[in-house]
Amino acid sequence: MTEKDDCYWMQQALLLAQQAAGMDEIPVGAVVVKDNEIIGSGFNQPISLCDPTAHAEIQALRNAANHIGNYRLNSATLYVTLEPCGMCAGAIVHSRIARLVYGATEPKAGVIVSQTQQLDKAYLNHKVLYQGGVCAEECSEIISVFFSRRRAEKKAHS
């Protein structure tokens, strides 16, 4: 994939992040792409679905697996607007995603480069290629705006 392709698919993930924000969920979006086609998509919905596992990545992986009828997503790329957490990184490995592309880093809970570098562990039976920083400014902006608005609303109600 080229840098232009990566930006295009990340834009699709950003549209999903906007949907999450519209539902007052943390605005993270994800798409799974295989053979230049979206085979799965999702956005954060843990609040609305009352499901702590309903992160954008998990939603997109589930959607893709159902779409192709197989939990193994070989040769697919996952695009997500925010660096994945530990739960999502584990699901990425188990789904056999070939490549992960994320936008903004997540200094507190990100496990790809920010904290534990989880995808680089020698004990993993599947290696995932990864690249961060694709459309990073836009991906960071949507999160920053969301939390700024949330803080302002909280302050107004205090």
Backbone as ProteinMPNN parsed JSONL, in Angstrom:
{"seq_chain_A": "MTEKDDCYWMQQALLLAQQAAGMDEIPVGAVVVKDNEIIGSGFNQPISLCDPTAHAEIQALRNAANHIGNYRLNSATLYVTLEPCGMCAGAIVHSRIARLVYGATEPKAGVIVSQTQQLDKAYLNHKVLYQGGVCAEECSEIISVFFSRRRAEKKAHS", "coords_chain_A": {"N_chain_A": [[0.84, -1.189, 0.0], [0.403, 2.245, -0.645], [1.442, 5.457, 0.665], [-0.526, 7.277, 0.055], [-2.753, 5.6, -0.269], [-2.951, 4.635, 2.367], [-3.639, 7.022, 3.696], [-6.128, 7.511, 2.53], [-7.704, 5.319, 3.448], [-7.504, 5.77, 6.177], [-8.93, 8.118, 6.375], [-11.483, 7.115, 6.012], [-11.783, 5.694, 8.356], [-11.716, 7.854, 10.12], [-14.163, 9.073, 9.546], [-15.871, 7.254, 10.734], [-15.058, 7.566, 13.368], [-16.109, 10.066, 13.851], [-18.801, 9.407, 13.902], [-18.885, 7.978, 16.289], [-18.282, 10.046, 18.099], [-20.569, 11.59, 17.761], [-22.353, 10.039, 19.124], [-21.626, 10.447, 21.658], [-19.507, 8.874, 22.425], [-16.083, 7.93, 22.94], [-14.194, 9.198, 20.346], [-13.171, 7.057, 18.204], [-12.367, 5.328, 15.305], [-12.436, 2.53, 13.008], [-11.332, 0.557, 10.233], [-11.258, -2.454, 8.322], [-9.323, -3.557, 5.737], [-9.093, -5.349, 2.758], [-7.731, -6.558, -0.223], [-8.074, -4.052, -1.412], [-10.574, -3.176, -0.543], [-13.092, -2.34, 1.816], [-13.737, -4.591, 4.298], [-14.662, -4.735, 6.798], [-15.891, -2.706, 9.478], [-15.956, -0.322, 12.173], [-16.726, 1.495, 15.212], [-16.014, 3.13, 18.339], [-18.1, 1.918, 20.894], [-18.613, 1.233, 23.604], [-20.185, 2.395, 25.655], [-22.81, 2.829, 24.622], [-23.475, 0.216, 23.86], [-23.228, -1.113, 26.201], [-20.923, -2.642, 26.686], [-17.807, -3.542, 27.513], [-15.87, -4.422, 25.752], [-16.336, -3.295, 23.309], [-14.648, -1.734, 21.564], [-13.423, 0.271, 18.834], [-11.646, -1.183, 17.156], [-12.202, -3.875, 17.82], [-14.883, -4.031, 17.101], [-14.639, -3.607, 14.322], [-13.014, -5.797, 13.575], [-14.696, -7.963, 14.276], [-16.843, -7.441, 12.553], [-15.58, -7.707, 10.049], [-14.731, -10.409, 10.137], [-17.202, -11.715, 10.264], [-18.18, -10.895, 7.808], [-16.487, -12.165, 5.91], [-16.714, -14.749, 6.732], [-14.861, -16.029, 8.368], [-12.676, -16.183, 11.106], [-10.051, -15.632, 10.846], [-8.163, -13.17, 9.496], [-6.326, -13.017, 7.372], [-3.9, -11.393, 5.327], [-5.121, -8.919, 5.487], [-5.499, -5.415, 6.294], [-5.685, -3.404, 9.147], [-6.999, -0.328, 9.852], [-6.895, 2.215, 12.173], [-7.89, 4.977, 14.144], [-6.609, 5.61, 16.511], [-3.86, 4.61, 18.52], [-3.828, 1.217, 19.412], [-5.107, -0.42, 22.428], [-4.172, -2.836, 24.983], [-6.05, -4.999, 24.982], [-7.15, -4.8, 22.407], [-4.865, -5.059, 20.824], [-4.198, -7.712, 21.345], [-6.405, -9.005, 20.166], [-5.968, -8.272, 17.529], [-3.648, -9.718, 16.904], [-4.623, -12.375, 17.263], [-6.537, -12.461, 15.265], [-5.044, -12.581, 13.047], [-4.37, -10.389, 11.488], [-2.561, -8.799, 8.933], [-1.332, -6.325, 8.789], [-1.164, -3.362, 10.702], [-2.325, -0.097, 10.833], [-2.177, 2.951, 12.348], [-3.41, 6.132, 13.566], [-3.137, 8.5, 15.654], [-0.908, 8.488, 18.47], [-1.294, 6.894, 21.685], [-0.491, 7.88, 24.563], [-1.001, 7.064, 27.25], [-2.361, 4.52, 27.313], [-1.716, 3.125, 25.021], [-0.336, 0.323, 23.358], [1.355, -0.314, 21.304], [3.564, 1.302, 20.535], [3.777, 3.155, 22.574], [3.693, 2.17, 25.259], [4.038, -0.893, 26.125], [4.967, -2.103, 23.757], [3.639, -4.271, 22.53], [3.167, -5.804, 20.151], [5.659, -6.587, 19.382], [6.59, -8.667, 20.89], [8.443, -11.609, 21.545], [7.233, -14.058, 22.076], [4.865, -14.218, 20.663], [2.792, -15.892, 18.287], [2.216, -14.92, 15.828], [3.222, -12.394, 13.697], [2.656, -8.979, 13.359], [2.817, -6.441, 11.056], [3.354, -2.972, 11.529], [2.412, 0.495, 11.484], [2.513, 3.783, 12.555], [1.129, 7.106, 12.981], [-0.223, 7.942, 10.701], [-2.105, 10.341, 9.16], [-2.011, 11.673, 11.565], [-2.371, 14.215, 12.834], [-5.068, 14.931, 12.287], [-6.345, 12.756, 13.474], [-5.569, 13.053, 16.147], [-6.701, 15.526, 16.67], [-9.537, 15.141, 16.612], [-9.936, 13.647, 18.916], [-8.916, 15.385, 20.875], [-10.651, 17.62, 20.65], [-13.063, 16.401, 21.372], [-12.586, 15.674, 24.116], [-12.029, 18.197, 25.185], [-14.484, 19.479, 24.846], [-16.033, 17.834, 26.481], [-14.869, 18.314, 28.997], [-15.497, 21.044, 29.259], [-18.291, 20.912, 29.334], [-18.642, 19.48, 31.695], [-17.561, 21.279, 33.526], [-19.39, 23.373, 33.252], [-21.616, 22.255, 34.396], [-20.938, 22.108, 36.994]], "CA_chain_A": [[0.0, 0.0, 0.0], [1.141, 3.498, -0.691], [1.067, 6.444, 1.681], [-1.808, 7.85, -0.386], [-3.771, 4.604, 0.091], [-3.106, 4.651, 3.82], [-4.39, 8.233, 4.057], [-7.515, 7.326, 2.094], [-8.396, 4.404, 4.367], [-7.596, 6.411, 7.489], [-10.053, 9.062, 6.281], [-12.7, 6.331, 6.214], [-11.825, 5.433, 9.8], [-12.056, 9.124, 10.771], [-15.615, 9.263, 9.414], [-16.478, 6.414, 11.769], [-14.766, 8.212, 14.656], [-17.095, 11.141, 13.983], [-20.058, 8.767, 14.318], [-18.75, 7.704, 17.724], [-18.397, 11.331, 18.804], [-21.975, 11.965, 17.7], [-23.067, 9.224, 20.112], [-20.93, 10.763, 22.908], [-18.505, 7.838, 22.685], [-14.742, 8.402, 22.592], [-14.184, 9.113, 18.883], [-12.187, 6.195, 17.558], [-12.959, 4.56, 14.223], [-11.538, 1.529, 12.427], [-11.769, -0.225, 9.066], [-10.409, -3.558, 7.883], [-9.237, -3.494, 4.278], [-8.458, -6.488, 2.086], [-7.872, -6.444, -1.677], [-8.522, -2.691, -1.724], [-12.001, -3.075, -0.227], [-13.419, -2.428, 3.245], [-14.49, -5.808, 4.622], [-15.19, -4.578, 8.147], [-15.761, -1.358, 10.024], [-16.52, -0.163, 13.504], [-16.32, 2.647, 15.999], [-16.186, 2.899, 19.773], [-19.476, 1.874, 21.37], [-18.786, 0.543, 24.882], [-21.256, 2.983, 26.465], [-24.129, 2.573, 24.025], [-23.742, -1.218, 23.809], [-22.966, -1.674, 27.537], [-19.969, -3.707, 26.388], [-16.453, -3.012, 27.66], [-15.014, -4.848, 24.642], [-16.822, -2.699, 22.052], [-13.737, -0.734, 21.004], [-13.51, 0.366, 17.375], [-10.908, -2.279, 16.535], [-12.933, -5.12, 18.042], [-16.079, -3.957, 16.261], [-14.218, -3.774, 12.926], [-12.565, -7.182, 13.398], [-15.897, -8.818, 14.292], [-17.581, -7.167, 11.324], [-14.821, -8.299, 8.941], [-14.783, -11.872, 10.258], [-18.556, -12.12, 9.85], [-18.312, -10.61, 6.373], [-15.815, -13.186, 5.094], [-17.017, -16.084, 7.257], [-13.659, -16.635, 8.926], [-12.081, -15.299, 12.114], [-8.684, -15.317, 10.413], [-8.214, -12.071, 8.522], [-5.027, -13.023, 6.684], [-3.675, -10.432, 4.234], [-5.915, -7.701, 5.671], [-4.916, -4.306, 7.047], [-6.589, -2.699, 10.046], [-6.735, 1.107, 10.023], [-7.588, 2.722, 13.356], [-7.505, 6.369, 14.362], [-5.845, 5.75, 17.749], [-3.02, 3.463, 18.87], [-4.617, 0.241, 20.174], [-4.857, -0.822, 23.809], [-3.751, -4.23, 25.122], [-7.11, -5.903, 24.551], [-7.274, -4.736, 20.95], [-3.64, -5.622, 20.246], [-4.354, -9.166, 21.42], [-7.379, -9.414, 19.146], [-5.318, -8.079, 16.235], [-2.776, -10.883, 16.712], [-5.441, -13.582, 17.124], [-7.269, -12.429, 13.992], [-4.026, -12.737, 11.998], [-4.231, -9.189, 10.658], [-1.2, -8.71, 8.407], [-0.757, -4.996, 8.993], [-1.91, -2.386, 11.493], [-1.977, 1.302, 10.579], [-2.941, 3.799, 13.266], [-3.184, 7.565, 13.434], [-2.543, 9.144, 16.824], [-0.419, 7.64, 19.558], [-2.061, 6.965, 22.924], [0.593, 7.781, 25.546], [-1.371, 6.415, 28.505], [-2.788, 3.127, 27.215], [-1.314, 2.509, 23.767], [0.647, -0.738, 23.598], [2.123, -0.624, 20.103], [4.848, 1.981, 20.725], [3.777, 4.059, 23.73], [3.928, 1.512, 26.54], [4.692, -2.204, 26.2], [5.377, -2.615, 22.447], [3.058, -5.606, 22.597], [3.26, -6.573, 18.91], [7.052, -6.99, 19.181], [6.948, -9.714, 21.853], [8.978, -12.813, 20.9], [6.375, -15.22, 22.296], [3.687, -14.205, 19.79], [2.859, -16.843, 17.179], [1.918, -14.196, 14.587], [3.817, -11.06, 13.679], [1.86, -7.966, 12.668], [3.535, -5.232, 10.664], [2.584, -1.815, 11.982], [2.872, 1.848, 11.172], [1.733, 4.812, 13.216], [1.279, 8.482, 12.536], [-0.928, 8.244, 9.448], [-3.121, 11.377, 9.442], [-1.931, 11.822, 13.022], [-2.94, 15.479, 13.311], [-6.534, 14.836, 12.258], [-6.76, 11.762, 14.461], [-5.392, 13.666, 17.469], [-7.637, 16.649, 16.789], [-10.897, 14.702, 16.935], [-9.904, 13.236, 20.326], [-8.728, 16.597, 21.68], [-11.895, 18.397, 20.621], [-14.044, 15.643, 22.155], [-12.334, 15.8, 25.55], [-12.178, 19.614, 25.553], [-15.923, 19.707, 24.966], [-16.509, 17.101, 27.657], [-14.424, 19.064, 30.191], [-16.282, 22.287, 29.326], [-19.645, 20.552, 29.778], [-18.551, 19.094, 33.109], [-17.341, 22.52, 34.278], [-20.635, 24.139, 33.196], [-22.589, 21.608, 35.272], [-20.41, 22.099, 38.374]], "C_chain_A": [[0.882, 1.249, 0.0], [0.683, 4.409, 0.443], [-0.288, 7.07, 1.343], [-2.966, 6.895, -0.044], [-4.031, 4.62, 1.586], [-3.905, 5.863, 4.276], [-5.861, 8.098, 3.677], [-8.279, 6.444, 3.087], [-8.513, 5.003, 5.76], [-8.717, 7.447, 7.49], [-11.384, 8.335, 6.494], [-12.877, 6.012, 7.706], [-12.198, 6.702, 10.57], [-13.548, 9.436, 10.664], [-16.363, 8.441, 10.472], [-16.231, 6.987, 13.162], [-15.753, 9.35, 14.911], [-18.458, 10.579, 14.397], [-20.029, 8.482, 15.817], [-18.929, 8.981, 18.531], [-19.849, 11.788, 18.847], [-22.843, 11.192, 18.682], [-22.492, 9.428, 21.511], [-20.033, 9.623, 23.385], [-17.146, 8.436, 22.338], [-14.552, 8.167, 21.095], [-12.996, 8.357, 18.292], [-12.936, 5.39, 16.509], [-11.938, 3.621, 13.631], [-12.168, 0.889, 11.202], [-10.751, -1.323, 8.8], [-10.482, -3.589, 6.369], [-8.498, -4.715, 3.756], [-8.752, -6.367, 0.6], [-8.512, -5.119, -2.08], [-10.026, -2.478, -1.52], [-12.189, -3.15, 1.284], [-14.255, -3.682, 3.455], [-15.058, -5.756, 6.035], [-14.982, -3.16, 8.637], [-16.38, -1.314, 11.414], [-16.046, 1.119, 14.148], [-16.62, 2.356, 17.454], [-17.661, 2.942, 20.154], [-19.622, 1.199, 22.736], [-19.928, 1.087, 25.732], [-22.612, 2.586, 25.903], [-24.473, 1.086, 23.966], [-23.59, -1.901, 25.168], [-22.004, -2.855, 27.43], [-18.551, -3.151, 26.48], [-15.506, -3.421, 26.537], [-15.373, -4.181, 23.322], [-15.965, -1.527, 21.585], [-13.841, -0.791, 19.487], [-12.837, -0.814, 16.684], [-11.669, -3.595, 16.647], [-14.178, -5.153, 17.157], [-15.724, -4.214, 14.794], [-13.765, -5.201, 12.653], [-13.746, -8.145, 13.365], [-16.678, -8.677, 12.984], [-16.896, -7.816, 10.121], [-14.895, -9.822, 8.968], [-16.154, -12.398, 9.839], [-18.74, -11.96, 8.352], [-17.677, -11.702, 5.513], [-16.067, -14.608, 5.585], [-15.808, -16.805, 7.818], [-13.057, -15.665, 9.936], [-10.637, -14.944, 11.797], [-8.754, -14.313, 9.275], [-6.859, -11.901, 7.835], [-5.019, -12.018, 5.536], [-4.474, -9.146, 4.364], [-5.121, -6.672, 6.478], [-6.004, -3.665, 7.893], [-6.111, -1.258, 10.168], [-7.543, 1.574, 11.215], [-7.025, 4.094, 13.703], [-6.64, 6.584, 15.598], [-5.066, 4.471, 18.015], [-3.802, 2.489, 19.758], [-4.142, 0.002, 21.605], [-4.444, -2.309, 23.816], [-4.789, -5.233, 24.64], [-7.177, -5.964, 23.032], [-6.039, -5.308, 20.262], [-3.704, -7.149, 20.269], [-5.305, -9.688, 20.358], [-6.784, -9.285, 17.743], [-4.418, -9.277, 15.918], [-3.617, -12.129, 16.448], [-6.211, -13.627, 15.811], [-6.338, -12.593, 12.792], [-3.99, -11.565, 11.004], [-2.78, -9.102, 10.201], [-0.533, -7.395, 8.789], [-1.717, -4.121, 9.776], [-1.396, -1.002, 11.121], [-2.828, 2.14, 11.529], [-2.532, 5.25, 13.098], [-2.423, 8.136, 14.612], [-1.998, 8.123, 17.807], [-1.293, 7.867, 20.785], [-1.073, 6.776, 24.076], [0.243, 7.017, 26.821], [-1.626, 4.919, 28.352], [-2.395, 2.435, 25.914], [-0.211, 1.486, 23.995], [1.438, -1.129, 22.349], [3.508, 0.012, 20.188], [4.907, 2.759, 22.037], [4.122, 3.394, 25.051], [4.707, 0.201, 26.399], [5.215, -2.765, 24.882], [4.917, -4.064, 22.271], [3.222, -6.429, 21.314], [4.681, -7.058, 18.616], [7.48, -8.141, 20.091], [7.338, -11.002, 21.124], [8.043, -14.015, 21.03], [5.149, -15.279, 21.382], [3.869, -15.166, 18.616], [2.506, -16.209, 15.836], [2.506, -12.798, 14.699], [2.963, -10.13, 12.823], [2.786, -6.808, 12.312], [2.714, -4.045, 11.144], [3.26, -0.518, 11.601], [1.937, 2.828, 11.863], [1.923, 6.163, 12.558], [0.608, 8.83, 11.223], [-2.101, 9.169, 9.766], [-3.169, 11.694, 10.941], [-2.571, 13.106, 13.534], [-4.456, 15.429, 13.35], [-7.051, 13.865, 13.314], [-6.628, 12.293, 15.882], [-6.43, 14.754, 17.716], [-9.034, 16.194, 17.213], [-10.995, 14.258, 18.404], [-9.803, 14.468, 21.221], [-9.995, 17.428, 21.765], [-12.956, 17.712, 21.482], [-13.83, 15.849, 23.657], [-12.387, 17.245, 26.031], [-13.647, 19.953, 25.767], [-16.479, 19.043, 26.224], [-16.112, 17.824, 28.948], [-15.228, 20.347, 30.36], [-17.696, 22.011, 29.81], [-19.668, 20.2, 31.258], [-18.403, 20.335, 33.994], [-18.631, 23.345, 34.345], [-21.695, 23.557, 34.152], [-22.139, 21.573, 36.734], [-20.949, 23.242, 39.193]], "O_chain_A": [[1.966, 1.269, 0.583], [-0.332, 4.157, 1.091], [-1.091, 7.356, 2.231], [-4.022, 7.331, 0.413], [-5.181, 4.62, 2.027], [-4.76, 5.744, 5.153], [-6.739, 8.526, 4.426], [-9.38, 6.796, 3.512], [-9.504, 4.774, 6.453], [-9.385, 7.631, 8.508], [-12.305, 8.89, 7.094], [-13.988, 6.06, 8.235], [-12.919, 6.631, 11.565], [-14.131, 10.001, 11.589], [-17.364, 8.891, 11.029], [-17.096, 6.902, 14.034], [-16.179, 9.571, 16.044], [-19.185, 11.214, 15.16], [-21.009, 8.711, 16.525], [-19.646, 8.994, 19.531], [-20.305, 12.317, 19.861], [-23.938, 11.634, 19.033], [-22.819, 8.687, 22.438], [-19.829, 9.432, 24.584], [-17.068, 9.356, 21.524], [-14.731, 7.044, 20.623], [-11.972, 8.939, 17.935], [-14.003, 4.838, 16.779], [-10.733, 3.856, 13.723], [-13.383, 0.702, 11.14], [-9.552, -1.151, 9.018], [-11.566, -3.641, 5.788], [-7.424, -5.07, 4.243], [-9.888, -6.105, 0.206], [-9.37, -5.066, -2.961], [-10.659, -1.7, -2.235], [-11.52, -3.934, 1.957], [-15.332, -3.83, 2.879], [-15.838, -6.623, 6.428], [-14.018, -2.495, 8.26], [-17.208, -2.149, 11.777], [-15.091, 1.749, 13.693], [-17.387, 1.446, 17.77], [-18.383, 3.871, 19.792], [-20.68, 0.632, 23.008], [-20.575, 0.328, 26.454], [-23.462, 2.066, 26.625], [-25.65, 0.729, 24.018], [-23.792, -3.11, 25.288], [-22.236, -3.92, 28.002], [-18.135, -2.373, 25.621], [-14.441, -2.822, 26.385], [-14.754, -4.485, 22.302], [-16.483, -0.461, 21.253], [-14.297, -1.788, 18.926], [-13.387, -1.382, 15.74], [-11.766, -4.344, 15.675], [-14.488, -6.173, 16.543], [-16.426, -4.953, 14.105], [-14.096, -5.763, 11.608], [-13.795, -9.042, 12.524], [-17.114, -9.665, 12.393], [-17.562, -8.408, 9.272], [-15.099, -10.453, 7.931], [-16.251, -13.407, 9.14], [-19.379, -12.789, 7.704], [-18.253, -12.119, 4.508], [-15.675, -15.569, 4.923], [-15.722, -18.032, 7.76], [-12.94, -14.47, 9.663], [-10.066, -14.048, 12.419], [-9.337, -14.583, 8.225], [-6.325, -10.796, 7.733], [-6.031, -11.827, 4.861], [-4.498, -8.35, 3.425], [-4.209, -7.01, 7.232], [-7.11, -3.414, 7.413], [-4.966, -1.0, 10.538], [-8.753, 1.353, 11.267], [-5.825, 4.335, 13.57], [-6.002, 7.629, 15.728], [-5.562, 3.374, 17.762], [-4.382, 2.907, 20.76], [-2.973, 0.188, 21.944], [-4.382, -2.946, 22.764], [-4.45, -6.207, 23.968], [-7.251, -7.043, 22.445], [-6.154, -5.968, 19.229], [-3.301, -7.801, 19.305], [-5.033, -10.706, 19.721], [-7.071, -10.103, 16.869], [-4.427, -9.788, 14.798], [-3.345, -12.865, 15.499], [-6.505, -14.707, 15.299], [-6.796, -12.727, 11.657], [-3.627, -11.732, 9.84], [-1.867, -9.308, 11.0], [0.664, -7.348, 9.073], [-2.925, -4.136, 9.543], [-0.189, -0.761, 11.097], [-4.055, 2.048, 11.515], [-1.466, 5.561, 12.566], [-1.197, 8.244, 14.572], [-2.55, 7.034, 17.962], [-1.949, 8.902, 20.91], [-0.84, 5.651, 24.519], [1.117, 6.384, 27.412], [-1.16, 4.129, 29.172], [-2.717, 1.262, 25.726], [0.738, 1.744, 24.735], [2.113, -2.159, 22.338], [4.514, -0.654, 19.944], [5.997, 2.996, 22.557], [4.786, 4.005, 25.888], [5.93, 0.2, 26.543], [5.855, -3.817, 24.886], [5.696, -4.949, 21.915], [3.399, -7.645, 21.391], [4.884, -7.855, 17.7], [8.642, -8.544, 20.053], [6.648, -11.432, 20.2], [8.061, -14.902, 20.176], [4.466, -16.302, 21.341], [4.946, -15.25, 18.026], [2.498, -16.894, 14.813], [2.299, -12.107, 15.697], [2.598, -10.467, 11.696], [3.463, -6.261, 13.182], [1.485, -4.117, 11.16], [4.475, -0.435, 11.424], [0.715, 2.712, 11.763], [2.776, 6.334, 11.687], [0.844, 9.909, 10.68], [-2.983, 8.816, 10.55], [-4.235, 11.948, 11.502], [-3.247, 13.088, 14.563], [-5.067, 15.839, 14.337], [-8.064, 14.12, 13.966], [-7.478, 12.017, 16.729], [-6.965, 14.888, 18.816], [-9.643, 16.809, 18.089], [-12.019, 14.472, 19.053], [-10.524, 14.578, 22.213], [-10.366, 17.889, 22.844], [-13.667, 18.375, 22.237], [-14.772, 16.159, 24.386], [-12.757, 17.494, 27.178], [-14.011, 20.622, 26.734], [-17.295, 19.626, 26.937], [-16.912, 17.934, 29.876], [-15.6, 20.702, 31.478], [-18.245, 22.777, 30.602], [-20.591, 20.571, 31.983], [-19.02, 20.44, 35.054], [-18.93, 23.946, 35.377], [-22.557, 24.281, 34.649], [-22.856, 21.076, 37.603], [-20.605, 23.376, 40.368]]}, "name": "protein", "num_of_chains": 1, "seq": "MTEKDDCYWMQQALLLAQQAAGMDEIPVGAVVVKDNEIIGSGFNQPISLCDPTAHAEIQALRNAANHIGNYRLNSATLYVTLEPCGMCAGAIVHSRIARLVYGATEPKAGVIVSQTQQLDKAYLNHKVLYQGGVCAEECSEIISVFFSRRRAEKKAHS"}
